[in-house]
Amino acid sequence: MGTRLTSAKIEAILRDHLHPYHCECRTAGDNSLSVRLYRETYGLDEMTALGISAEQCRDAANLIRLAQELRIELDATRSSFETDEQCSAIEQEQQAL
């Protein structure tokens, strides 16, 4: 089991690679990390990732890979959410006719 970077360093690296999202890291009792991603302007959580291992946080290269995975999840989640919103808008328009 490797040692990991500090939470402040982890947040800085993730923030650089996940802009415009802000992030907040918290350590769980089992030494895993949770990362909350949000946009400050909206004040709403976009995503929270739980159970991130110390190995994933041991150096910048691993954190960049983690950021890429989180970005893919964010994009997939936002795409499906936007599609749901679009379908709801179409249904509302049809009901209004």
C-alpha positions as CSV (number, residue, x, y, z in Angstrom):
1,M,0.0,0.0,0.0
2,G,1.5,3.3,-1.1
3,T,1.4,6.6,0.6
4,R,-0.8,9.2,-1.0
5,L,-0.5,12.9,-1.6
6,T,-2.1,15.3,0.8
7,S,-5.7,16.2,0.4
8,A,-4.8,19.8,-0.6
9,K,-2.4,18.6,-3.3
10,I,-5.0,16.1,-4.5
11,E,-7.7,18.8,-4.7
12,A,-5.3,21.1,-6.6
13,I,-4.5,18.5,-9.2
14,L,-8.1,17.4,-9.7
15,R,-9.2,21.1,-9.9
16,D,-6.7,21.8,-12.6
17,H,-7.9,18.8,-14.7
18,L,-11.6,19.1,-14.0
19,H,-12.1,22.8,-14.5
20,P,-14.8,24.4,-14.3
21,Y,-15.7,22.0,-11.5
22,H,-14.5,22.6,-7.9
23,C,-13.6,19.6,-5.7
24,E,-13.6,18.7,-2.1
25,C,-11.8,15.7,-0.8
26,R,-12.5,13.8,2.5
27,T,-10.8,10.9,4.0
28,A,-12.9,8.0,5.3
29,G,-12.1,5.8,8.3
30,D,-10.6,3.1,6.0
31,N,-8.2,5.7,4.5
32,S,-10.1,5.8,1.2
33,L,-11.0,9.1,-0.2
34,S,-14.3,10.6,-1.4
35,V,-14.3,13.4,-3.9
36,R,-17.2,15.8,-4.3
37,L,-17.3,17.7,-7.6
38,Y,-19.5,20.7,-8.0
39,R,-19.9,24.0,-9.8
40,E,-19.7,27.0,-7.5
41,T,-22.1,29.1,-9.5
42,Y,-24.9,26.5,-9.1
43,G,-24.0,25.3,-5.6
44,L,-25.2,21.8,-6.5
45,D,-23.2,18.6,-6.5
46,E,-22.4,17.2,-9.9
47,M,-21.0,14.0,-8.6
48,T,-19.4,12.3,-5.6
49,A,-16.9,9.5,-6.0
50,L,-16.5,7.3,-3.0
51,G,-13.8,4.7,-2.1
52,I,-10.9,6.1,-4.0
53,S,-7.8,4.2,-2.9
54,A,-4.5,5.5,-1.6
55,E,-2.9,3.9,-4.7
56,Q,-5.0,6.1,-7.0
57,C,-3.7,9.2,-5.0
58,R,-0.1,8.3,-4.7
59,D,1.2,10.6,-7.5
60,A,0.2,13.2,-10.1
61,A,0.1,10.6,-12.9
62,N,-2.5,8.4,-11.1
63,L,-4.5,11.5,-10.2
64,I,-4.6,12.7,-13.8
65,R,-5.9,9.2,-14.8
66,L,-8.5,9.5,-12.0
67,A,-9.5,13.0,-13.3
68,Q,-9.9,11.6,-16.8
69,E,-12.2,8.8,-15.4
70,L,-14.2,11.3,-13.4
71,R,-14.6,13.5,-16.5
72,I,-15.9,10.6,-18.5
73,E,-18.4,9.9,-15.7
74,L,-19.4,13.5,-15.5
75,D,-19.9,13.8,-19.3
76,A,-21.9,10.5,-19.4
77,T,-24.1,11.6,-16.4
78,R,-24.7,15.1,-17.8
79,S,-25.5,13.7,-21.3
80,S,-28.1,11.3,-19.9
81,F,-29.5,14.1,-17.7
82,E,-29.8,16.5,-20.5
83,T,-31.4,13.9,-22.7
84,D,-34.0,13.3,-19.9
85,E,-34.6,17.0,-19.7
86,Q,-35.1,17.3,-23.5
87,C,-37.5,14.4,-23.5
88,S,-39.5,16.0,-20.6
89,A,-39.6,19.3,-22.5
90,I,-40.9,17.5,-25.7
91,E,-43.6,15.7,-23.7
92,Q,-44.7,18.9,-22.0
93,E,-44.9,20.6,-25.4
94,Q,-47.0,17.7,-26.8
95,Q,-49.4,17.8,-23.8
96,A,-49.9,21.5,-24.3
97,L,-51.0,21.0,-27.9
